[in-house]
Amino acid sequence: QVQLVESGGGLVQPGGSLRLSCAASRSFISIVTMGWYRQAPGNQRELVASITPSGSTNYADFVKGRFTISRDNAKNTVYLQMNSLKPEDTAVYYCNTNRRIQAYWGQGTQVTVSS
């Protein structure tokens, strides 16, 4: 069983930056496509960014040019660097594989963008 633990969220002003981390309990992120997702109150959970085992990345249009996903296989950790944050980026952020395995959903990390 894999556990994914998200961290790094917080309160930030518009235009600010945060770096989220997703730590896996064992080595496997190097062989699967990992993704960051987010869910705002009243909204469905949506894909923000993903990274394949080969390092190819994909971003939702609403974060292109602002967010960067990366991976450190040695640390079993996936990162999401978020720059130029907007109030509409406020949500709980989660990581999971691209298959959205139910058992892998963690508690997420809250990101609040507000002045």
Secondary structure, 3 states (H helix, E strand, C coil): CCCEEEECCEEECCCCCEEEEEEECCCCHHHCCEEEEEECCCCCCEEEEEECCCCCEEECCCCCCCEEEEEEHHHCEEEEEECCCCHHHCEEEEEEECCCCHHHCCCCEEEEECC
